[in-house]
Amino acid sequence: MTIRATQNPKVPFSMFALTVKNFMVGAFKKKPIPKLYKTAISEKATGGLTLKEAAQKRGVFIGAAIGDVDSPAVQELFPNHFNSATAENAMKWGELRKSLAGSYDFSKADAIVDYALSHHARMRGHTLVWGKFPGHGSPKDIAEVLNKAEDPRKMLMAILEEHIFTVMEHFKGRVLTWDVVNEPFELFGANVDQSVFHQVLGLDFIPLAFSLARQADPNVKLFLNETIYNYSDKKAANFLKLIRDLRAQNVPIDGIGLQSHMMTELPSLPEFRNYTKQLAELGFEIELTELDASISLFRKEKNPYQAQSDFYREYIGACLESGACKGITFWGMYDRDNWMDQLPPLIPFRPNNPLLFDEDMFWKPAYDGVLEALRK
Ligand code: G3I
């Protein structure tokens, strides 16, 4: 059997068609989305509280993904507004160790961890096992090494043990929550994807990863992290079934990360409430681990930025209602640096402006919306 590195997620025809349509229609006819807001927080909503203070009062984490720890946005915004950090890329296997032939370089990740801890923030580890984006999610030569192995299964189990123990030992006492397995499912499909891990170990790679992580550090929270766009579709149902099966096998999973990237659709809030209720009933903690909602989703609203704020308030409020929601992390600091603007299907929607601070680092209505959810 030839083991293949997981190709970068295939964009389904529907997304390709959306891109073409957007370029043909939206991009040319797209008028700028009016901001209609002051560039400062509205006192009425905050009562003088910052996000970080409101989150601490609520006993939850409010976090942001940090790409470049030296960026002005991180330096200026992180300390006052967030009490949790996730390294956007620096802790990924392929970023820590480009190839299995090479060694680990923790310098970029350590800089982010040191910065977060210096501001008394919690650090989320992202992510130990991710089959997508070979060279970033995992070392670029894993498939090659396994294809040469006499017993690929045995070899991969040893590789996973070495990786998980090495990384968790390195960050022990500093990283208190780990995305142990990230996105086991196809990005736009309803099945577990054909990562090298799944090809060689079948679904056993998931329990194996969690049991190795639990052995490596019994004192951290272990999360299974997935991107769900629609909480009533086949992917959501299959993911919940997988979670139930893993629970029944007593796999040591403490929490479920719902990434919450909103690019081409907004989820139904009743369906989201029902989903989080089921996760809570199974005894899992829940975190919104990569939250962002493109402003293009609110383009037709009278006041798009207020509508984006209202969505965040309702979505985060629904998660908090589950009683199991322990953290909300936005996938970035400010609109000038957001990953969505790099995504081909979303290029016509640029600027996606999904975050809490605008391109000039001013507070947006979205900030108010999150505050209102935290203060309810
Ligand atoms: O570091 C290289 C640089 O040397 C090179 O010059 C440059 C141009 O090719 O690429 C740089 O690597 C990029 C890397 O980000 C670091 O900036 C990769 O090409 C690029 O694909 C990678 O994108 C990241 C992506 O994960 C894949 O790792 C995004 O920034 C990051 O926001 C995104 O985050 C993921 C989460 O980890 C999992 N959930 C989905 C989320 C969005 O895709």
Residues whose N, C-alpha, C, O or C-beta is under 5 A from the ligand:
A	BS01	G3I	E88 N89 F133 H136 W339
